[in-house]
Every structure is written in structure tokens, then in C-alpha cells.
Amino acid sequence: MKLLLDENLPHELRLLLSPHEVFTATYMGWSGIRNGQLLARAAGEEYDAVVTLDAGIEFEQNLQALPCSVIVLRAPSNRMRHLLPLLPELLNALTTLQPCTLLHVG
């Protein structure tokens, strides 16, 4: 699965999402891009999902017309100590993720 980590997540997280192909918004040169445009770009580059901490994304986007899946991590912060406990659930969710859906992890 091809995943895009939003800029609000640490780069180290991508290394823990093996065997998936994971890129960061910063690496792609997409820092500062707003959610709707970010999702459109991700879909255009054939990403299967965008992983973010931005819980507001579901209220800003038309969920019936998502161009790719969105996974919202529910954690107190973007520190690895808060994200690591979510990894098993996230990896498990990726095995059954349906196209163009919103999923909460945590």
C-alpha cells in the first residue's frame, strides 16, 4: 500500500510502517498545502491513503467524495511515544482498508 504521512507526523513513523511504501508530505514538497488540495494531490499520485493527526479533516472534507482514504490517528501529540502504541492497530487496519474511506485509529 502506498501511504502519505501528513506533515504533522514525524518522519520516523514511516520507517515503522514496513512493508508499505511510505512518503512524507515534506519529502514530496507538499508542506503547507491545505487538506483538500493535499488529498487531491495524493490521489493524483496514486496514494492509497493519507495518514494524519488532523481530526478536523473529516469536518472540512466531503467524506462521500474522498479521492483517497484518510486515516486519522488519535493521539495526545505527534511524539513517537504517543504514536508507537497505535502502530499495531494502524498496521492491522491497513490490511482491510477500503478505498476512499475515513478511518480513525486509536
Helices and strands as residue ranges (DSSP letters): E 2-5, H 12-15, E 21-24, H 35-44, E 49-52, H 57-60, G 63-65, E 69-73, H 80-83, G 84-86, H 87-96, E 102-105
